[in-house]
């Protein structure tokens, strides 16, 4: 059975901003999902511009509002990672 939601996995600074490793959202455009995260977790607003995104393991390039994310999909939110 496919989930009716999108699983959003958050890493590093994105996880810290949201306070959770995974959250669920309703399907829609990636832009709408990210705007929803900003509304629910205001500290995510500062982190979002530095992030890259994967939808079902594929890198997103271009306008997030043009990327549709269906029910049962996974979005990974990846801020820049520090380290050597």
Helices and strands as residue ranges (DSSP letters): E 5-10, H 12-18, E 22-26, E 28-29, H 30-40, H 44-48, E 52-55, E 58-59, G 64-66, E 68-69, E 74-78
